[in-house]
């Protein structure tokens, strides 16, 4: 296959110029998103430039310790982002979310890299970093929805929680409705996306592989694998995050601890 066509810097600037269209729409309808758009684009460009530098370095070294450390950094950033977006207490929820992420990535990377892809070098940065990043990035988006739903439910419907707790005598039964709702709201968008892949949308990973020279057949197989990994990772990380959180948000009698009150609530 032919090598992928490079995009020079001026063509990239030309592409960025199309942002004037949404900016015009925002200004015309007096939508206060122009500043957010500019800040987001500047951050994205700067962050991706830094990614290009350090990923080149990581890929060239391809060291097991450095690659693992980078996945750990992604886990820490993911846990911190979850806490910030869901407006939770850092001291209380950082460890539960880190543990949920570690257990999830241990399973995902061991299973999908070690048993499905089976590269000669398990810690190969070409597999470990992108797959971990895609699973964590997508899990983060879905877990923000799921955890927000879970904690909002406990706050807004605490009478239901105490009613079930009193009548069943089981904290496990009392939190089940809230966990069920969190999982449904978290994973429904992902299931909807999966149901139309190939008909309405071509996923980024598959498109990137095709542009990079891989055959469509290989790209499709990798895309199927990564979508399964994302679904499994999102469900596992959300469930573990809730399980580990339950250890710190309830007292020995099943009562919600007041110190776990969400920021801004």
N, C-alpha and C positions, 0 to 999 in steps of 0.2 A: 504493500500500500504506500501511497505517497505520504511524505512527511507533512505534518500539520502546518498550515500557513500561519506565519507569525503576524502579530498586530503591532505596527510601529506606534511610537508615542503620540504622533500627531493624529493618527486614526483613532486612538483611544480618547484623545481630547475632543475629537469630532463626535464620538459616541457620547461623551459626557455633556456635550452641548445640547443634546436632545432633552436634558433635564429642564431646559427652559419651557418646555411644553407643560409639564405638571406645575411648574412654578407660576406660569401664566394663569392656569386654571385656579390655583390657590388664591392668587391675587384678585382675579376677576370675581370669584365668589366670596372673597374676604375670609378665606380659611387661614387661620393662623398656624400654618405648617411650613412656611417658607424657611424660617430660621432652623426648624427641626430638620428639614430636608438638607440644607446646606451643611449643618453640623454633622448629620449622619453620613453624608457623602464624604466629607473631609476625614472623619474618623475611619470610615471603611477603607478609603484609599491608603491612608497612613498605616493602618493595621495590616492590610494585605501586603504593603511594601515590606513591612517588618517580617511578615510571615514568609515572604519569598526569600528573605535573607537567612532567617534561622532555619527554615525547612531545608534549604540548600545545604546548610552546614550540618544539620542533623542527618540528612540522607547520605551525605558524603562520609561522615564518621560511621554511621550505622552501628552505634554502640548500644548493647543491650541495656546498660545502666542509664544512659542518656535518654534512650527511647522510652524506657519505663518511667523515668523521672518526668518526661514531658507529658505522658498520659496522666501521671499523678497531678501535675500542674493543671491540666484540663479538668480533672475531677474537682480540684480545689476551687477553681474559677466557677465551675458549674454549681457546686454547693453554695458558694457565696452569692451567685446570681439568683438561685432559687430563694434563698433567704431574703434577699433584697426585694425581689419581685413579689413574693407572697407576703412580705412585711412581717417577718417573724423575728424572734429574739436570737441574735447571733450566738450568744453564749450557750443557749439551750439547744439549738437545732443544728449547729455546724457539725458536730460529731455524728449525730444520727444520719444526716444527709451524706457525709463523707463515707460512712460505713455502707450505706445503701449503694453509693456509686462504686465503691471498691468491689463489693460482692457482685454487682451487676457486670462490671467490666471484666472481672476474673472469669465469670461464666461465659460472657459473649466472646472475649478474645480467645479463651481456651478452646471453646467449641468451634467457632466459625473459622478461626485462623489455624488452630492446631488440628482439628478433625476434618474440616471441609476443604480449606485451601491447601493445607499441608505444605507450606514453603520449606525449603531446605533449612532456613534460618528462621525460627519462630519469631524472634524479635526484629525481623526485617522492618525497617522504618517505612518501606513502601506499602506494607500491609497494616502494621500495628498502629501507626499514627493516623492514617486516613480513616480506617474502619472505626477505631475508637472515637475519633472526632465526629464522624457522621452519626454514630449511635448516641453519643453524649449530647451533641447539638440538638438532634431531634427529640431525644428523651427530655431535655431541658424544656423545650417548648410545650410538650404535652404535660409534663409534670407541674409546670406553673399553673396550668388550668386545673389539673387534678387536685393538687394540694390546696389551691385557693378554694376550690369547691368543698373540700373536706373540712378545712378550718372555718370557712364561712358557715357551713352547715352546722358545725358544733356550736358556733357562736349564736347563730340566728334561730336554731331549732334545738336549743339545749333542753327545753322542756320535753321534747320527744326522746332525747337521749336518756334523761333521768326517768322518764316513764317506763321505757323498755328495761332500763337497768333495775328499777325497783320491782317490776313484775317478773323479770326473768332471773334476776340475781346474777347475771352474767355481763361483764363489761364487753366481752367479745360479741355477744348478740346486740348489745346497745350501739356499738359503733358500726355494725355491719351495714345498715342503711346508708350511712355517710360514706363508707368506703365504696359501696356499690355505685352510688351517684358520682363519686370522684372518678372511678375507673371509666364509667360510661362517658362522662363529659370529656375526659382526657383522651380516650382512644377513638371515639366516634369520628373525629375529623381525619385521623390517620387511616381508619378503615375506609372512609369515603374516598380518600386520595388513592389508596391501593386499588379500589374497585374500578377506577377510570384510567389507571396508568396504561399507556399504550393506545388508548382511544382519544383522550383529551390532552394528556400531558406526556412529555418525554422527560423522565427524571434527569437531574443534573449529572449523576454519576455515569449513567449509560451514555448520555450525550458527550460527556467529557472523554470517556473511553473511546467512543467512535471517532471523535475529533482527534484523539491522540494516536489513532492508527489501529485500534483493535477491531476485530470483525464484529458485526452486529450480534452474531450468535454468542460470542464470548461476553460482550457487553451486557446482553440480556440476562445471561446466567448470573453474572456478578450482581446485576440490579435486583434480580429475584432474591439472591442471598442477602443482600444488604437491607432490603425492605423487610425480610423476615427478621433479620437481626435488630432492626430498628423497632419493630413491633414487640418482639420479645424483650428487648432492652427497656423500652418505655414502660411496658406492663410490669416488669420485674422491679425496675428502679422506683416506680411509683408505689408499688405494694410494699417494698422494703422500707422506703422513706416513711410511709404511714406506720408500719410496724415498729420501726425504731423510734419514731416520734411518740407513739403510744406509751413508751417506757418512761417518758419524761413529762408528759402533759397531764397525767392522771396521778392522784395519790393512791395510797394502798386501799382506799375504800371505793375507788372508781370515780371520785369527784375531780372535776377539772380544776387544775391549779390556777389561781388568779395571776400568778407571775408569768404565765404563758400567754397573757393577753397580747394580741397582735398589735403592732405599731399602727397608730392612726385609727384604731378601733375604740 
